[in-house]
Amino acid sequence: MIASVVWSKLGLTCIPHSTTKGKIMPKKEKPVWGWVDDDHISILWNVEDVETQAKKNGLKLTKVECREVLDACLDCHDANFGISWETLDFHINNIFGDRIGKEKNA
């Protein structure tokens, strides 16, 4: 998937052309975090990370919705910036911002 990157006065924003919309992707044999082999590292973000960050924003997301956020992070990934808590906040707000402050028991 290719994402359009739009520069604005506020910084970098990403508009995904398409998304899996929370579809469960095929699982790898073993999730890897850290050194994969002598020449590669891997850093993982998971549904629980998104759930935690969403709660800080007053939202309670389903696993499918959390996967949608992770998919947006993957689709819009820019190696110059990586993925951070701010990245999760951006995509949570971009996708579900209309619900912030309107949910009970988030």
Buried (B, 14 or more C-beta within 10 A) or exposed (E): EEBEEEEEEEEEBBEBEEBBEBEEEEEEEEEBEEEEEEEEEEEEBEBEBBBEBBEEBEBEBEEEBBBBBBBBBBBBBEEEEEBEEEBBBBBBBBBBEEBBEEBEEB
